[in-house]
């Protein structure tokens, strides 16, 4: 099950798909990244550095 996060700035809701993605571009080779998508549009995906993602998003605790 994927974790759900809210963007702190705009309060949009996103699903964290994977946080063990690694950048392979020359300057950032090996940098840990997060892959995520809007909760209402799972076909649109984004990547952001792991540290920046956790600075700008907060986890939403969903009731079970």
PyMOL Python script that loads the backbone (N, CA, C, O; Angstrom):
from pymol import cmd

cmd.read_pdbstr("""\
ATOM      1  N   UNK A   1       0.836  -1.186   0.000  1.00  0.00           N
ATOM      2  CA  UNK A   1       0.000   0.000   0.000  1.00  0.00           C
ATOM      3  C   UNK A   1       0.878   1.246   0.000  1.00  0.00           C
ATOM      4  O   UNK A   1       1.857   1.331   0.741  1.00  0.00           O
ATOM      5  N   UNK A   2       0.514   2.210  -0.842  1.00  0.00           N
ATOM      6  CA  UNK A   2       1.292   3.436  -0.952  1.00  0.00           C
ATOM      7  C   UNK A   2       0.904   4.429   0.141  1.00  0.00           C
ATOM      8  O   UNK A   2      -0.228   4.428   0.625  1.00  0.00           O
ATOM      9  N   UNK A   3       1.845   5.260   0.514  1.00  0.00           N
ATOM     10  CA  UNK A   3       1.582   6.279   1.525  1.00  0.00           C
ATOM     11  C   UNK A   3       1.039   7.534   0.847  1.00  0.00           C
ATOM     12  O   UNK A   3       1.361   7.815  -0.307  1.00  0.00           O
ATOM     13  N   UNK A   4       0.216   8.281   1.571  1.00  0.00           N
ATOM     14  CA  UNK A   4      -0.429   9.479   1.049  1.00  0.00           C
ATOM     15  C   UNK A   4       0.183  10.698   1.736  1.00  0.00           C
ATOM     16  O   UNK A   4       0.376  10.719   2.951  1.00  0.00           O
ATOM     17  N   UNK A   5       0.483  11.717   0.917  1.00  0.00           N
ATOM     18  CA  UNK A   5       1.118  12.933   1.419  1.00  0.00           C
ATOM     19  C   UNK A   5       0.366  14.153   0.947  1.00  0.00           C
ATOM     20  O   UNK A   5      -0.303  14.133  -0.086  1.00  0.00           O
ATOM     21  N   UNK A   6       0.485  15.225   1.726  1.00  0.00           N
ATOM     22  CA  UNK A   6      -0.097  16.506   1.367  1.00  0.00           C
ATOM     23  C   UNK A   6       1.027  17.510   1.136  1.00  0.00           C
ATOM     24  O   UNK A   6       1.968  17.595   1.925  1.00  0.00           O
ATOM     25  N   UNK A   7       0.921  18.267   0.051  1.00  0.00           N
ATOM     26  CA  UNK A   7       1.873  19.337  -0.195  1.00  0.00           C
ATOM     27  C   UNK A   7       1.623  20.422   0.843  1.00  0.00           C
ATOM     28  O   UNK A   7       0.506  20.931   0.938  1.00  0.00           O
ATOM     29  N   UNK A   8       2.620  20.781   1.613  1.00  0.00           N
ATOM     30  CA  UNK A   8       2.470  21.739   2.707  1.00  0.00           C
ATOM     31  C   UNK A   8       2.038  23.104   2.189  1.00  0.00           C
ATOM     32  O   UNK A   8       1.261  23.798   2.845  1.00  0.00           O
ATOM     33  N   UNK A   9       2.532  23.494   1.020  1.00  0.00           N
ATOM     34  CA  UNK A   9       2.256  24.824   0.480  1.00  0.00           C
ATOM     35  C   UNK A   9       0.842  24.947  -0.089  1.00  0.00           C
ATOM     36  O   UNK A   9       0.137  25.908   0.222  1.00  0.00           O
ATOM     37  N   UNK A  10       0.415  23.985  -0.919  1.00  0.00           N
ATOM     38  CA  UNK A  10      -0.869  24.134  -1.605  1.00  0.00           C
ATOM     39  C   UNK A  10      -1.945  23.138  -1.163  1.00  0.00           C
ATOM     40  O   UNK A  10      -3.075  23.188  -1.647  1.00  0.00           O
ATOM     41  N   UNK A  11      -1.596  22.239  -0.249  1.00  0.00           N
ATOM     42  CA  UNK A  11      -2.511  21.249   0.330  1.00  0.00           C
ATOM     43  C   UNK A  11      -3.037  20.218  -0.669  1.00  0.00           C
ATOM     44  O   UNK A  11      -3.993  19.505  -0.364  1.00  0.00           O
ATOM     45  N   UNK A  12      -2.428  20.125  -1.857  1.00  0.00           N
ATOM     46  CA  UNK A  12      -2.807  19.071  -2.795  1.00  0.00           C
ATOM     47  C   UNK A  12      -2.342  17.730  -2.251  1.00  0.00           C
ATOM     48  O   UNK A  12      -1.339  17.657  -1.541  1.00  0.00           O
ATOM     49  N   UNK A  13      -3.061  16.679  -2.581  1.00  0.00           N
ATOM     50  CA  UNK A  13      -2.780  15.344  -2.056  1.00  0.00           C
ATOM     51  C   UNK A  13      -2.094  14.501  -3.125  1.00  0.00           C
ATOM     52  O   UNK A  13      -2.497  14.489  -4.288  1.00  0.00           O
ATOM     53  N   UNK A  14      -1.049  13.799  -2.702  1.00  0.00           N
ATOM     54  CA  UNK A  14      -0.247  12.977  -3.608  1.00  0.00           C
ATOM     55  C   UNK A  14      -0.032  11.595  -3.014  1.00  0.00           C
ATOM     56  O   UNK A  14      -0.092  11.404  -1.799  1.00  0.00           O
ATOM     57  N   UNK A  15       0.217  10.647  -3.889  1.00  0.00           N
ATOM     58  CA  UNK A  15       0.532   9.283  -3.484  1.00  0.00           C
ATOM     59  C   UNK A  15       2.014   9.045  -3.737  1.00  0.00           C
ATOM     60  O   UNK A  15       2.500   9.238  -4.851  1.00  0.00           O
ATOM     61  N   UNK A  16       2.722   8.628  -2.708  1.00  0.00           N
ATOM     62  CA  UNK A  16       4.134   8.288  -2.850  1.00  0.00           C
ATOM     63  C   UNK A  16       4.216   6.874  -3.407  1.00  0.00           C
ATOM     64  O   UNK A  16       3.857   5.910  -2.732  1.00  0.00           O
ATOM     65  N   UNK A  17       4.691   6.759  -4.639  1.00  0.00           N
ATOM     66  CA  UNK A  17       4.760   5.466  -5.312  1.00  0.00           C
ATOM     67  C   UNK A  17       6.020   4.693  -4.944  1.00  0.00           C
ATOM     68  O   UNK A  17       5.990   3.471  -4.798  1.00  0.00           O
ATOM     69  N   UNK A  18       7.121   5.414  -4.797  1.00  0.00           N
ATOM     70  CA  UNK A  18       8.398   4.758  -4.491  1.00  0.00           C
ATOM     71  C   UNK A  18       9.378   5.800  -3.980  1.00  0.00           C
ATOM     72  O   UNK A  18       9.494   6.877  -4.565  1.00  0.00           O
ATOM     73  N   UNK A  19      10.080   5.499  -2.904  1.00  0.00           N
ATOM     74  CA  UNK A  19      11.100   6.429  -2.399  1.00  0.00           C
ATOM     75  C   UNK A  19      12.494   5.825  -2.438  1.00  0.00           C
ATOM     76  O   UNK A  19      13.402   6.278  -1.742  1.00  0.00           O
ATOM     77  N   UNK A  20      12.651   4.798  -3.260  1.00  0.00           N
ATOM     78  CA  UNK A  20      13.970   4.188  -3.478  1.00  0.00           C
ATOM     79  C   UNK A  20      14.303   4.204  -4.965  1.00  0.00           C
ATOM     80  O   UNK A  20      14.689   3.189  -5.545  1.00  0.00           O
ATOM     81  N   UNK A  21      14.145   5.382  -5.566  1.00  0.00           N
ATOM     82  CA  UNK A  21      14.489   5.621  -6.963  1.00  0.00           C
ATOM     83  C   UNK A  21      15.794   6.403  -6.939  1.00  0.00           C
ATOM     84  O   UNK A  21      15.977   7.292  -6.108  1.00  0.00           O
ATOM     85  N   UNK A  22      16.698   6.071  -7.850  1.00  0.00           N
ATOM     86  CA  UNK A  22      17.999   6.738  -7.828  1.00  0.00           C
ATOM     87  C   UNK A  22      18.273   7.456  -9.135  1.00  0.00           C
ATOM     88  O   UNK A  22      18.103   6.901 -10.220  1.00  0.00           O
ATOM     89  N   UNK A  23      18.701   8.701  -9.005  1.00  0.00           N
ATOM     90  CA  UNK A  23      19.042   9.541 -10.139  1.00  0.00           C
ATOM     91  C   UNK A  23      20.306   9.000 -10.797  1.00  0.00           C
ATOM     92  O   UNK A  23      21.262   8.636 -10.112  1.00  0.00           O
ATOM     93  N   UNK A  24      20.308   8.951 -12.113  1.00  0.00           N
ATOM     94  CA  UNK A  24      21.499   8.446 -12.802  1.00  0.00           C
ATOM     95  C   UNK A  24      22.092   9.467 -13.767  1.00  0.00           C
ATOM     96  O   UNK A  24      22.885   9.112 -14.639  1.00  0.00           O
ATOM     97  N   UNK A  25      21.705  10.748 -13.611  1.00  0.00           N
ATOM     98  CA  UNK A  25      22.326  11.779 -14.432  1.00  0.00           C
ATOM     99  C   UNK A  25      23.726  12.053 -13.898  1.00  0.00           C
ATOM    100  O   UNK A  25      24.028  11.749 -12.744  1.00  0.00           O
ATOM    101  N   UNK A  26      24.552  12.610 -14.716  1.00  0.00           N
ATOM    102  CA  UNK A  26      25.968  12.760 -14.381  1.00  0.00           C
ATOM    103  C   UNK A  26      26.225  13.446 -13.049  1.00  0.00           C
ATOM    104  O   UNK A  26      26.930  12.895 -12.203  1.00  0.00           O
ATOM    105  N   UNK A  27      25.675  14.628 -12.844  1.00  0.00           N
ATOM    106  CA  UNK A  27      25.993  15.395 -11.640  1.00  0.00           C
ATOM    107  C   UNK A  27      25.327  14.865 -10.382  1.00  0.00           C
ATOM    108  O   UNK A  27      25.870  15.014  -9.288  1.00  0.00           O
ATOM    109  N   UNK A  28      24.159  14.249 -10.521  1.00  0.00           N
ATOM    110  CA  UNK A  28      23.432  13.752  -9.355  1.00  0.00           C
ATOM    111  C   UNK A  28      23.414  12.230  -9.293  1.00  0.00           C
ATOM    112  O   UNK A  28      22.521  11.655  -8.671  1.00  0.00           O
ATOM    113  N   UNK A  29      24.352  11.584  -9.904  1.00  0.00           N
ATOM    114  CA  UNK A  29      24.369  10.128  -9.950  1.00  0.00           C
ATOM    115  C   UNK A  29      24.291   9.534  -8.544  1.00  0.00           C
ATOM    116  O   UNK A  29      25.103   9.855  -7.676  1.00  0.00           O
ATOM    117  N   UNK A  30      23.307   8.668  -8.336  1.00  0.00           N
ATOM    118  CA  UNK A  30      23.148   8.012  -7.052  1.00  0.00           C
ATOM    119  C   UNK A  30      22.269   8.754  -6.062  1.00  0.00           C
ATOM    120  O   UNK A  30      22.004   8.243  -4.974  1.00  0.00           O
ATOM    121  N   UNK A  31      21.807   9.959  -6.417  1.00  0.00           N
ATOM    122  CA  UNK A  31      20.951  10.732  -5.506  1.00  0.00           C
ATOM    123  C   UNK A  31      19.609  10.016  -5.349  1.00  0.00           C
ATOM    124  O   UNK A  31      18.989   9.618  -6.335  1.00  0.00           O
ATOM    125  N   UNK A  32      19.170   9.860  -4.107  1.00  0.00           N
ATOM    126  CA  UNK A  32      17.900   9.196  -3.819  1.00  0.00           C
ATOM    127  C   UNK A  32      16.738  10.127  -4.159  1.00  0.00           C
ATOM    128  O   UNK A  32      16.759  11.311  -3.822  1.00  0.00           O
ATOM    129  N   UNK A  33      15.727   9.577  -4.830  1.00  0.00           N
ATOM    130  CA  UNK A  33      14.593  10.350  -5.301  1.00  0.00           C
ATOM    131  C   UNK A  33      13.289   9.726  -4.832  1.00  0.00           C
ATOM    132  O   UNK A  33      13.250   8.563  -4.431  1.00  0.00           O
ATOM    133  N   UNK A  34      12.221  10.516  -4.889  1.00  0.00           N
ATOM    134  CA  UNK A  34      10.867  10.033  -4.619  1.00  0.00           C
ATOM    135  C   UNK A  34      10.049  10.138  -5.902  1.00  0.00           C
ATOM    136  O   UNK A  34      10.099  11.148  -6.605  1.00  0.00           O
ATOM    137  N   UNK A  35       9.310   9.099  -6.190  1.00  0.00           N
ATOM    138  CA  UNK A  35       8.400   9.059  -7.332  1.00  0.00           C
ATOM    139  C   UNK A  35       6.987   9.168  -6.766  1.00  0.00           C
ATOM    140  O   UNK A  35       6.600   8.378  -5.906  1.00  0.00           O
ATOM    141  N   UNK A  36       6.218  10.143  -7.245  1.00  0.00           N
ATOM    142  CA  UNK A  36       4.884  10.367  -6.683  1.00  0.00           C
ATOM    143  C   UNK A  36       3.929  10.856  -7.756  1.00  0.00           C
ATOM    144  O   UNK A  36       4.352  11.270  -8.836  1.00  0.00           O
ATOM    145  N   UNK A  37       2.634  10.807  -7.453  1.00  0.00           N
ATOM    146  CA  UNK A  37       1.612  11.247  -8.398  1.00  0.00           C
ATOM    147  C   UNK A  37       0.468  11.917  -7.652  1.00  0.00           C
ATOM    148  O   UNK A  37       0.277  11.673  -6.461  1.00  0.00           O
ATOM    149  N   UNK A  38      -0.298  12.765  -8.345  1.00  0.00           N
ATOM    150  CA  UNK A  38      -1.488  13.340  -7.725  1.00  0.00           C
ATOM    151  C   UNK A  38      -2.479  12.226  -7.400  1.00  0.00           C
ATOM    152  O   UNK A  38      -2.599  11.262  -8.156  1.00  0.00           O
ATOM    153  N   UNK A  39      -3.176  12.351  -6.297  1.00  0.00           N
ATOM    154  CA  UNK A  39      -4.118  11.300  -5.904  1.00  0.00           C
ATOM    155  C   UNK A  39      -5.255  11.158  -6.899  1.00  0.00           C
ATOM    156  O   UNK A  39      -5.858  10.090  -7.002  1.00  0.00           O
ATOM    157  N   UNK A  40      -5.555  12.221  -7.633  1.00  0.00           N
ATOM    158  CA  UNK A  40      -6.650  12.163  -8.599  1.00  0.00           C
ATOM    159  C   UNK A  40      -6.191  11.915 -10.043  1.00  0.00           C
ATOM    160  O   UNK A  40      -7.006  11.933 -10.966  1.00  0.00           O
ATOM    161  N   UNK A  41      -4.881  11.682 -10.235  1.00  0.00           N
ATOM    162  CA  UNK A  41      -4.362  11.445 -11.579  1.00  0.00           C
ATOM    163  C   UNK A  41      -3.114  10.562 -11.518  1.00  0.00           C
ATOM    164  O   UNK A  41      -2.004  11.057 -11.714  1.00  0.00           O
ATOM    165  N   UNK A  42      -3.279   9.264 -11.251  1.00  0.00           N
ATOM    166  CA  UNK A  42      -2.121   8.385 -11.080  1.00  0.00           C
ATOM    167  C   UNK A  42      -1.273   8.187 -12.332  1.00  0.00           C
ATOM    168  O   UNK A  42      -0.171   7.647 -12.241  1.00  0.00           O
ATOM    169  N   UNK A  43      -1.757   8.609 -13.494  1.00  0.00           N
ATOM    170  CA  UNK A  43      -0.955   8.461 -14.707  1.00  0.00           C
ATOM    171  C   UNK A  43       0.061   9.594 -14.877  1.00  0.00           C
ATOM    172  O   UNK A  43       0.926   9.516 -15.749  1.00  0.00           O
ATOM    173  N   UNK A  44      -0.032  10.628 -14.069  1.00  0.00           N
ATOM    174  CA  UNK A  44       0.905  11.758 -14.119  1.00  0.00           C
ATOM    175  C   UNK A  44       1.878  11.619 -12.955  1.00  0.00           C
ATOM    176  O   UNK A  44       1.490  11.792 -11.800  1.00  0.00           O
ATOM    177  N   UNK A  45       3.129  11.310 -13.248  1.00  0.00           N
ATOM    178  CA  UNK A  45       4.099  11.083 -12.182  1.00  0.00           C
ATOM    179  C   UNK A  45       5.170  12.165 -12.152  1.00  0.00           C
ATOM    180  O   UNK A  45       5.480  12.796 -13.163  1.00  0.00           O
ATOM    181  N   UNK A  46       5.720  12.355 -10.962  1.00  0.00           N
ATOM    182  CA  UNK A  46       6.774  13.344 -10.729  1.00  0.00           C
ATOM    183  C   UNK A  46       7.905  12.688  -9.937  1.00  0.00           C
ATOM    184  O   UNK A  46       7.704  11.684  -9.254  1.00  0.00           O
ATOM    185  N   UNK A  47       9.085  13.270 -10.044  1.00  0.00           N
ATOM    186  CA  UNK A  47      10.194  12.877  -9.176  1.00  0.00           C
ATOM    187  C   UNK A  47      10.750  14.119  -8.509  1.00  0.00           C
ATOM    188  O   UNK A  47      10.755  15.210  -9.079  1.00  0.00           O
ATOM    189  N   UNK A  48      11.211  13.927  -7.303  1.00  0.00           N
ATOM    190  CA  UNK A  48      11.799  15.007  -6.516  1.00  0.00           C
ATOM    191  C   UNK A  48      12.831  14.365  -5.616  1.00  0.00           C
ATOM    192  O   UNK A  48      12.681  13.205  -5.232  1.00  0.00           O
ATOM    193  N   UNK A  49      13.872  15.094  -5.273  1.00  0.00           N
ATOM    194  CA  UNK A  49      14.868  14.517  -4.381  1.00  0.00           C
ATOM    195  C   UNK A  49      14.200  14.095  -3.074  1.00  0.00           C
ATOM    196  O   UNK A  49      13.237  14.719  -2.626  1.00  0.00           O
ATOM    197  N   UNK A  50      14.714  13.044  -2.478  1.00  0.00           N
ATOM    198  CA  UNK A  50      14.159  12.501  -1.235  1.00  0.00           C
ATOM    199  C   UNK A  50      14.082  13.579  -0.159  1.00  0.00           C
ATOM    200  O   UNK A  50      13.055  13.724   0.505  1.00  0.00           O
ATOM    201  N   UNK A  51      15.157  14.329   0.013  1.00  0.00           N
ATOM    202  CA  UNK A  51      15.182  15.346   1.076  1.00  0.00           C
ATOM    203  C   UNK A  51      14.192  16.474   0.792  1.00  0.00           C
ATOM    204  O   UNK A  51      13.510  16.936   1.706  1.00  0.00           O
ATOM    205  N   UNK A  52      14.105  16.920  -0.450  1.00  0.00           N
ATOM    206  CA  UNK A  52      13.169  17.993  -0.784  1.00  0.00           C
ATOM    207  C   UNK A  52      11.722  17.521  -0.641  1.00  0.00           C
ATOM    208  O   UNK A  52      10.870  18.271  -0.166  1.00  0.00           O
ATOM    209  N   UNK A  53      11.444  16.287  -1.048  1.00  0.00           N
ATOM    210  CA  UNK A  53      10.090  15.756  -0.906  1.00  0.00           C
ATOM    211  C   UNK A  53       9.654  15.803   0.555  1.00  0.00           C
ATOM    212  O   UNK A  53       8.552  16.254   0.865  1.00  0.00           O
ATOM    213  N   UNK A  54      10.516  15.340   1.445  1.00  0.00           N
ATOM    214  CA  UNK A  54      10.146  15.286   2.865  1.00  0.00           C
ATOM    215  C   UNK A  54      10.157  16.662   3.539  1.00  0.00           C
ATOM    216  O   UNK A  54       9.614  16.814   4.634  1.00  0.00           O
ATOM    217  N   UNK A  55      10.761  17.653   2.906  1.00  0.00           N
ATOM    218  CA  UNK A  55      10.680  19.031   3.402  1.00  0.00           C
ATOM    219  C   UNK A  55       9.353  19.679   3.002  1.00  0.00           C
ATOM    220  O   UNK A  55       8.803  20.484   3.754  1.00  0.00           O
ATOM    221  N   UNK A  56       8.840  19.327   1.818  1.00  0.00           N
ATOM    222  CA  UNK A  56       7.690  20.026   1.249  1.00  0.00           C
ATOM    223  C   UNK A  56       6.372  19.270   1.359  1.00  0.00           C
ATOM    224  O   UNK A  56       5.321  19.810   1.014  1.00  0.00           O
ATOM    225  N   UNK A  57       6.414  18.033   1.833  1.00  0.00           N
ATOM    226  CA  UNK A  57       5.211  17.216   1.941  1.00  0.00           C
ATOM    227  C   UNK A  57       5.111  16.630   3.347  1.00  0.00           C
ATOM    228  O   UNK A  57       6.122  16.327   3.981  1.00  0.00           O
ATOM    229  N   UNK A  58       3.891  16.476   3.816  1.00  0.00           N
ATOM    230  CA  UNK A  58       3.690  15.826   5.114  1.00  0.00           C
ATOM    231  C   UNK A  58       2.767  14.628   4.904  1.00  0.00           C
ATOM    232  O   UNK A  58       1.811  14.686   4.130  1.00  0.00           O
ATOM    233  N   UNK A  59       3.076  13.541   5.613  1.00  0.00           N
ATOM    234  CA  UNK A  59       2.296  12.323   5.476  1.00  0.00           C
ATOM    235  C   UNK A  59       0.915  12.516   6.096  1.00  0.00           C
ATOM    236  O   UNK A  59       0.765  13.124   7.155  1.00  0.00           O
ATOM    237  N   UNK A  60      -0.078  11.985   5.408  1.00  0.00           N
ATOM    238  CA  UNK A  60      -1.452  12.012   5.917  1.00  0.00           C
ATOM    239  C   UNK A  60      -1.744  10.647   6.522  1.00  0.00           C
ATOM    240  O   UNK A  60      -1.592   9.620   5.861  1.00  0.00           O
ATOM    241  N   UNK A  61      -2.161  10.643   7.774  1.00  0.00           N
ATOM    242  CA  UNK A  61      -2.512   9.400   8.442  1.00  0.00           C
ATOM    243  C   UNK A  61      -3.982   9.097   8.154  1.00  0.00           C
ATOM    244  O   UNK A  61      -4.876   9.801   8.623  1.00  0.00           O
ATOM    245  N   UNK A  62      -4.215   8.049   7.384  1.00  0.00           N
ATOM    246  CA  UNK A  62      -5.581   7.673   7.033  1.00  0.00           C
ATOM    247  C   UNK A  62      -6.135   6.700   8.055  1.00  0.00           C
ATOM    248  O   UNK A  62      -5.422   5.816   8.531  1.00  0.00           O
ATOM    249  N   UNK A  63      -7.393   6.860   8.388  1.00  0.00           N
ATOM    250  CA  UNK A  63      -8.039   5.946   9.324  1.00  0.00           C
ATOM    251  C   UNK A  63      -8.202   4.573   8.707  1.00  0.00           C
ATOM    252  O   UNK A  63      -8.371   4.448   7.494  1.00  0.00           O
ATOM    253  N   UNK A  64      -8.154   3.554   9.527  1.00  0.00           N
ATOM    254  CA  UNK A  64      -8.253   2.194   9.019  1.00  0.00           C
ATOM    255  C   UNK A  64      -9.616   1.610   9.267  1.00  0.00           C
ATOM    256  O   UNK A  64      -9.872   0.464   8.899  1.00  0.00           O
TER     257      UNK A  64
END
""", "prot")
cmd.dss("prot")
cmd.show_as("cartoon", "prot")
cmd.util.cbc("prot")
cmd.orient("prot")
